[in-house]
Amino acid sequence: MHTQGDDGVSDSERSFLFLVGSTRADGNTEMLARHAAEQLPPTVDRRWLRLKDLPLPLFEDRRHDGDGRYPAPTGHAATLLEATLAATDIVVVSPLHWYSVSTGTKLYLDHWSGWMRVPGLDFLERMRGKTLWSVTVHGGRDPATAAPLVGTLRHTADYAGMRWGGALLGYGSRPGDILRDTAALGRAKTFFS
């Protein structure tokens, strides 16, 4: 049975891109995201990319140089751009680093500024209607410490005309701690529904 979400897209048409911003493989945040992804219907396409495996150059702000246009991305940036545009749902899987997204995640988002200015790409128009989600694990007992991270991503969704899917938060400091956060694991079961 195929169901249709609030966005009018059926499960068989949905494509989730999980962008893992952690430098640690199989860390707490990724474990929580994978637990949530297991609950997706089998017809939903899933793609996982580790940002550390696709390093991006530092972003150069050239909006006010010449005509402000950027060349089409190449290399890892082109891979990430293609994956971003192909997805209906983008899940930022980033641990909380100094109250915000990880360095790799921030750099990926910085590159959106260039992609918006590539002639003929129509990046923002193509992002409209997609859904942006967040999964993060923080090391403090107060989930409010993740508010700046959630705010960054929610404002990004608003700016790009995307739907905000929400934030799945969990607690964990040492490797594997998230497996003891039964409340977060419970929320993961219905996060994408």
Residue, then its C-alpha position, 0 to 999 in steps of 0.5 A: m500500500h502506498t501512502q501519500g504525505d502532507d506534501g502530496v508526494s507518495d512514499s514510492e516517490r520520496s527520496f531521503l538524503f541523510l547527510v552525516g556531519s559527524t567526524r566519527a563513523d557510527g556515532n550517537t547521532e548517526m545511530l539515532a538517525r538510522h533508528a529513525a530511518e528504519q521506520l520509513p516504508p520500504t518503498v522510500d529511497r534512502r541515500w546516506l552521505r558522510l560529509k567527511d568523505l566528501p570534503l568541500p573547499l572553504f566557501e568564498d563569498r563572492r556575491h559582490d565581486g563582478d556579477g556575483r555569479y558562481p561557476a557550476p560546482t565540480g568534484h565533491a561539491a557537484t556530488l553533494l549538489e546533485a544529491t541535494l537536488a535529487a532528494t525530496d527530504i534532506v536530513v541533516v544528521s549533525p551532532l551538537h558542536w558548540y551549540s550549532v551544527s558540525t563544521g562539515t555541516k556548516l560548510y555544506l550549508d555555506h555552499w548553498s550560497g554559491w549554488m544559489r548564484v550559479p546561472g541556470l541552476d535555479f537552486l532555490e526554486r528547485m529546493r522549494g517544497k522539499t522537507l528539511w529534517s534534523v537529527t542531533v545528539h547533544g552531550g548536555r542534559d538540557p535539550a535547550t542547548a540544541a536550540p541554536l542548531v535547530g534554529t539554524l536549520r529551521h531558518t534555512a528551511d524557511y529561507a529556501g521555501m522548504r517545509w520544516g520536518g522537525a528536529l529529533l534530539g537525543y542525549g549521548s556523550r560517550p559512544g553508544d550512549i544514545l542506545r540508553d536514551t529510550a525516550a529518543l529511541g521512542r521518538a525516532k519510531t514516529f519521527f518521519s511519519 
